[in-house]
Amino acid sequence: MSKRVGRIIRIQVVRDSSKMLKNYEELKVWQRSYHLCLEIYKVTKTFPNEERYGLTSQIRRAAASFPSNAPEEYRTKPLEPLNPRTLCIN
């Protein structure tokens, strides 16, 4: 389930312990965020060269933060729902 609150989309994933995932790559939220990240990298390739170290870099770092944080949250608490606060991109 996702709720749109202002500009932030909070995603809650409930894990069933009987269907334990082998790794974070099986999380649908990770898969979708990873594909979004790849798309953002493709789009920012078309940005002007003078923005390479400014806007482009900032957008790419923000896009990569979610797929990077989701596995960390999953690794620390594999049987609990993902905490939307720790996965939130501000």
C-alpha positions in Angstrom: 0.0 0.0 0.0 1.3 3.5 -0.7 0.1 6.8 0.5 0.9 10.1 -1.1 1.7 12.7 1.5 2.8 16.0 -0.1 5.8 15.2 -2.3 6.8 12.1 -0.4 5.4 8.7 -1.3 5.5 6.4 1.7 5.5 2.6 0.9 4.7 0.0 3.5 5.7 -3.6 2.8 4.3 -6.3 5.1 6.4 -9.5 5.1 5.0 -12.9 5.7 7.4 -15.1 7.6 6.1 -18.2 5.9 7.3 -16.7 2.6 10.7 -15.7 3.7 12.7 -14.0 1.0 16.2 -15.1 0.2 17.6 -11.7 -0.4 16.5 -8.0 -0.8 16.4 -8.4 -4.6 13.1 -10.3 -4.2 11.5 -7.3 -2.6 9.1 -5.8 -5.2 9.7 -2.3 -3.7 13.4 -2.8 -4.3 12.9 -4.1 -7.9 10.6 -1.1 -8.8 12.9 1.5 -7.2 16.0 -0.1 -8.9 14.3 0.2 -12.4 13.2 3.7 -11.6 16.8 4.5 -10.7 18.0 3.1 -14.0 15.5 5.2 -15.9 16.5 8.3 -14.1 20.2 7.6 -15.0 19.1 7.3 -18.7 17.1 10.6 -18.6 19.9 12.5 -16.8 22.4 11.4 -19.5 20.6 13.9 -21.8 21.1 16.8 -19.5 23.5 19.5 -20.6 27.2 19.0 -19.7 27.3 22.1 -17.6 24.8 20.4 -15.2 26.9 17.3 -14.9 28.3 18.1 -11.4 25.2 20.1 -10.2 21.7 19.1 -10.9 22.5 15.8 -12.6 24.7 14.6 -9.7 22.1 15.5 -7.2 19.2 13.8 -9.0 21.3 10.6 -9.4 22.3 10.5 -5.8 18.7 10.9 -4.7 17.5 8.2 -7.1 20.1 5.7 -5.9 19.4 6.3 -2.2 16.2 4.4 -2.0 17.4 1.1 -3.6 20.4 1.4 -1.4 18.5 2.0 1.9 15.8 -0.7 1.4 18.3 -3.7 1.6 19.9 -2.2 4.7 16.5 -1.9 6.4 15.6 -5.5 5.3 18.9 -6.9 6.5 18.6 -5.4 10.0 14.9 -6.4 10.5 13.9 -9.2 8.0 10.7 -10.2 9.8 9.3 -6.7 10.4 7.5 -4.4 8.0 9.8 -1.9 6.3 9.7 1.4 8.2 8.5 4.1 5.8 10.5 6.8 7.7 13.9 5.1 7.0 13.0 4.6 3.4 11.6 8.0 2.7 13.4 10.2 0.2 13.2 13.9 1.2 
